[in-house]
Amino acid sequence: MSHTPFIVGSYLIALVLLGWCALAPVLQSNKLKRFILSRQLFTEEKDASDS
């Protein structure tokens, strides 16, 4: 019995997990930037309407 499929499968799973660990902070950072920008625009619009 060859163990090659199990070894290849475990390497693929490890690559997917490492890729996700590398990509998740970037996605969170982009989401946080959009949230901050929308809050800033909302605050500026609110300040402009109050004046």
One Martini backbone bead per residue (centre of mass of N, CA, C, O) as a GRO file, in nm:
protein
   51
    1MET     BB    1   0.096   0.037   0.023
    2SER     BB    2   0.048   0.366  -0.050
    3HIS     BB    3   0.118   0.693   0.106
    4THR     BB    4   0.093   0.931  -0.096
    5PRO     BB    5  -0.201   1.041  -0.069
    6PHE     BB    6  -0.171   1.126   0.230
    7ILE     BB    7   0.064   1.320   0.196
    8VAL     BB    8  -0.061   1.506  -0.014
    9GLY     BB    9  -0.313   1.577   0.152
   10SER     BB   10  -0.163   1.705   0.393
   11TYR     BB   11  -0.025   1.927   0.229
   12LEU     BB   12  -0.282   2.061   0.121
   13ILE     BB   13  -0.405   2.132   0.393
   14ALA     BB   14  -0.167   2.303   0.493
   15LEU     BB   15  -0.177   2.513   0.263
   16VAL     BB   16  -0.462   2.614   0.318
   17LEU     BB   17  -0.415   2.706   0.610
   18LEU     BB   18  -0.179   2.900   0.552
   19GLY     BB   19  -0.331   3.077   0.350
   20TRP     BB   20  -0.551   3.168   0.548
   21CYS     BB   21  -0.356   3.293   0.762
   22ALA     BB   22  -0.255   3.510   0.550
   23LEU     BB   23  -0.544   3.631   0.447
   24ALA     BB   24  -0.727   3.718   0.688
   25PRO     BB   25  -0.591   3.991   0.778
   26VAL     BB   26  -0.643   4.137   0.511
   27LEU     BB   27  -0.952   4.121   0.516
   28GLN     BB   28  -0.986   4.265   0.790
   29SER     BB   29  -0.848   4.528   0.711
   30ASN     BB   30  -1.042   4.608   0.485
   31LYS     BB   31  -1.296   4.611   0.661
   32LEU     BB   32  -1.196   4.825   0.864
   33LYS     BB   33  -1.149   5.054   0.661
   34ARG     BB   34  -1.443   5.073   0.563
   35PHE     BB   35  -1.566   5.135   0.840
   36ILE     BB   36  -1.408   5.394   0.903
   37LEU     BB   37  -1.494   5.551   0.651
   38SER     BB   38  -1.800   5.542   0.701
   39ARG     BB   39  -1.790   5.687   0.976
   40GLN     BB   40  -1.658   5.945   0.875
   41LEU     BB   41  -1.876   6.023   0.671
   42PHE     BB   42  -2.110   6.029   0.871
   43THR     BB   43  -1.991   6.247   1.058
   44GLU     BB   44  -1.961   6.469   0.844
   45GLU     BB   45  -2.260   6.481   0.766
   46LYS     BB   46  -2.366   6.546   1.048
   47ASP     BB   47  -2.202   6.810   1.090
   48ALA     BB   48  -2.316   6.958   0.838
   49SER     BB   49  -2.623   6.947   0.930
   50ASP     BB   50  -2.579   7.104   1.209
   51SER     BB   51  -2.472   7.388   1.083
   0.00000   0.00000   0.00000
